[in-house]
């Protein structure tokens, strides 16, 4: 991929993220608590999450193996950091899901499409486009790498803990009721899991100090912030008194 073509690709992906952000403020993504059959035939949630997240895990490995930089330690470490999220998301998270919930195929295929496009953004930058001396061994002691890595794993920890809370809200697989999450950062926001993921990918953008990482963070923001707003409105309807008493925010504590 030529350098100019790669940056045009990043500009186009940023523009699409803006469109997605605007659209999701008017249309709810039809999965999870906002599940809707209008997004197509639905399949088991566990299978859908695996099929949606595994392609990026696999494609990053393929991109890495096709690169002459696969023997360089710092790009490999960055790959391991990136893959630590998707190994959990593709190979562990789906099989921890409780209940009999489903995901529409429309949502799943959009997720697959974005994940593959994102693997091109991240993998091509790390293993092909970044200057040869950019990720030298000294990068591991740079402020960007240290701060970004700390943010990444802080966000990942918040995300995993919040997922654990959500996963244990229901008493059994036959329980289909909705519950207001409590504990951890759910004491401050209704979408603590999304806050964790935002922090993660902000950290990745910083630790790679790359435009491709920044575009991924913009996409994460465009996707999750409107969804957090939608979930907040749903909780406001279902748990009006408790929501008013707690004065919870949507995704950013004390702010929004």
C-alpha positions in Angstrom: 0.0 0.0 0.0 1.5 3.3 -1.0 2.0 5.9 1.8 -0.5 8.4 0.2 -3.1 5.7 -0.3 -2.7 4.6 3.4 -3.4 8.1 4.7 -6.3 8.6 2.3 -7.6 5.3 3.8 -7.2 6.8 7.3 -9.1 10.0 6.3 -11.9 7.9 4.8 -12.2 5.8 8.0 -12.3 9.0 10.1 -15.1 10.4 7.9 -17.1 7.2 8.2 -16.6 7.3 12.0 -18.2 10.7 12.0 -21.2 9.4 10.0 -21.5 6.5 12.4 -21.4 8.8 15.4 -24.2 11.0 14.0 -26.3 8.0 12.9 -26.1 6.2 16.3 -27.5 9.3 18.0 -30.7 8.7 16.1 -30.7 4.9 15.6 -30.0 2.4 18.4 -27.5 -0.4 17.7 -29.8 -3.4 17.9 -27.9 -5.7 20.2 -27.6 -6.3 24.0 -30.2 -4.4 25.9 -31.4 -2.7 22.7 -31.7 -5.9 20.7 -34.0 -5.5 17.7 -35.0 -8.0 15.0 -34.9 -5.3 12.4 -31.1 -5.9 12.2 -31.7 -9.3 10.7 -31.9 -12.9 11.7 -30.2 -13.5 15.1 -27.8 -16.2 16.2 -26.5 -17.3 19.6 -24.6 -14.5 21.3 -21.6 -16.6 22.2 -21.1 -17.7 18.6 -21.7 -14.2 17.2 -19.1 -12.6 19.5 -16.6 -15.2 18.5 -17.2 -14.8 14.8 -17.1 -11.0 15.1 -13.9 -10.7 17.1 -11.8 -13.6 15.9 -11.1 -12.2 12.4 -9.1 -9.3 13.7 -7.1 -11.5 16.0 -6.3 -13.8 13.1 -5.7 -11.0 10.5 -3.2 -9.3 12.8 -1.2 -12.5 13.0 -1.2 -12.8 9.2 -0.1 -9.2 8.7 2.7 -9.8 11.2 3.9 -13.0 9.5 3.9 -11.2 6.1 6.2 -8.4 7.4 10.0 -8.3 7.3 9.7 -6.6 10.7 8.4 -9.6 12.5 11.8 -10.2 14.0 11.9 -6.7 15.6 11.1 -6.8 19.3 9.1 -3.5 19.8 6.6 -4.0 17.0 6.1 -7.6 18.3 5.5 -6.3 21.8 3.0 -3.8 20.5 1.3 -6.7 18.7 1.1 -8.7 21.9 -0.5 -5.7 23.7 -3.1 -5.4 20.9 -3.7 -9.1 20.8 -4.1 -9.4 24.6 -7.4 -7.5 24.2 -8.7 -9.6 21.2 -7.5 -12.9 22.7 -9.8 -12.1 25.6 -12.6 -10.7 23.5 -12.5 -13.6 20.9 -11.4 -16.6 22.8 -12.5 -16.0 26.4 -15.3 -13.4 26.7 -17.8 -15.2 24.4 -17.7 -18.4 26.4 -18.3 -16.6 29.7 -21.6 -15.1 28.5 -24.6 -16.3 30.4 -28.2 -16.6 29.3 -29.8 -17.3 25.9 -29.4 -13.9 24.3 -28.8 -13.5 20.6 -27.2 -11.0 18.2 -28.6 -10.0 14.9 -26.5 -11.0 11.9 -26.5 -7.5 10.6 -24.7 -6.3 13.7 -22.3 -9.2 13.6 -21.3 -8.6 10.0 -20.8 -4.9 10.5 -18.5 -5.8 13.4 -16.5 -8.2 11.3 -16.2 -5.7 8.5 -14.9 -3.0 10.9 -12.5 -5.3 12.6 -10.9 -6.4 9.4 -10.6 -2.8 8.2 -9.1 -1.9 11.6 -6.5 -4.7 11.4 -5.3 -3.1 8.2 -5.1 0.3 9.9 -3.1 -1.0 12.9 -1.2 -3.8 11.4 0.0 -2.0 8.3 1.2 1.0 10.4 3.0 -1.1 12.9 4.7 -3.6 10.5 4.9 -1.7 7.2 4.3 2.1 7.2 6.0 3.3 10.4 9.6 4.5 9.8 12.2 1.8 10.3 13.7 3.5 13.3 10.4 4.6 14.8 9.9 1.6 17.1 13.5 1.0 18.2 14.3 -0.5 21.6 14.4 3.0 23.1 10.7 3.3 22.4 10.0 1.0 25.4 11.3 3.7 27.8 9.6 6.6 26.0 6.9 8.5 27.9 4.4 7.6 25.1 4.9 3.9 25.5 4.9 3.9 29.3 1.9 6.2 29.8 0.0 4.5 26.9 0.6 1.0 28.2 -0.5 2.0 31.7 -3.7 3.5 30.3 -4.3 0.5 28.1 -4.2 -2.0 30.9 -6.0 0.3 33.3 -8.8 0.5 30.8 -8.7 -3.2 30.1 -9.0 -3.9 33.9 -12.0 -1.6 34.1 -13.6 -3.3 31.1 -13.1 -6.8 32.5 -14.3 -5.9 35.9 -17.4 -4.2 34.5 -18.1 -7.2 32.2 -17.9 -9.4 35.3 -20.5 -7.3 37.1 -22.8 -7.3 34.1 -22.4 -11.1 33.6 -23.5 -11.8 37.2 -26.6 -9.6 37.2 -28.9 -12.4 36.1 -29.5 -15.3 38.4 -29.8 -18.1 35.8 -29.8 -18.7 32.1 -33.6 -18.5 32.1 -33.6 -15.0 33.7 -34.4 -12.5 31.0 -35.0 -9.4 33.2 -32.9 -6.3 33.0 -30.9 -5.1 36.1 -29.2 -1.8 36.8 -25.4 -2.6 37.3 -23.9 -1.7 40.6 -20.3 -1.6 41.9 -17.0 -0.4 40.5 -17.4 2.5 38.1 -21.1 1.6 37.7 -21.5 3.6 40.9 -20.7 6.7 38.7 -21.8 5.8 35.1 -24.2 3.4 33.5 -21.7 2.2 30.9 -18.5 1.6 32.9 -17.5 -1.2 30.5 -17.5 1.3 27.6 -15.5 3.8 29.6 -12.9 1.0 30.2 -12.7 0.3 26.5 -12.3 4.0 25.6 -9.4 4.3 28.0 -7.8 1.1 26.5 -7.8 2.4 23.0 -6.7 5.9 24.0 -3.8 4.2 25.7 -3.1 2.2 22.5 -3.1 5.4 20.4 -0.6 7.0 22.8 1.7 3.9 23.2 1.9 3.6 19.4 1.9 7.4 18.9 0.3 6.9 15.5 -2.5 8.3 13.4 -3.9 4.8 12.9 -4.2 4.4 16.6 -5.9 7.8 16.9 -8.4 6.8 14.2 -9.2 3.6 16.1 -9.8 5.7 19.2 -12.1 8.0 17.3 -14.0 5.0 16.0 -14.4 3.6 19.5 -15.7 7.0 20.7 -18.1 7.3 17.8 -19.5 3.8 18.5 -19.6 3.7 22.3 -20.6 7.2 23.4 -23.9 7.2 21.5 -24.6 3.7 22.7 -23.9 4.7 26.3 -26.4 7.5 25.8 -29.0 5.0 24.5 -28.4 2.6 27.4 -28.7 5.5 29.8 -32.1 6.5 28.4 -33.2 2.8 28.6 -32.2 2.7 32.3 -33.9 6.0 32.9 -37.2 4.4 31.7 -36.8 1.1 33.5 -35.2 2.3 36.8 -36.4 5.9 37.1 -36.4 6.3 40.9 -33.0 4.6 41.4 -31.4 6.6 38.5 -32.7 9.9 39.9 -31.4 9.0 43.3 -27.9 8.0 42.2 -27.5 10.8 39.7 -25.5 8.5 37.4 -23.7 9.8 34.3 -23.6 8.0 31.0 -20.0 7.1 30.4 -17.7 9.9 31.8 -17.9 10.2 35.6 -19.3 13.6 36.8 -19.3 14.9 33.2 -21.5 13.0 30.8 
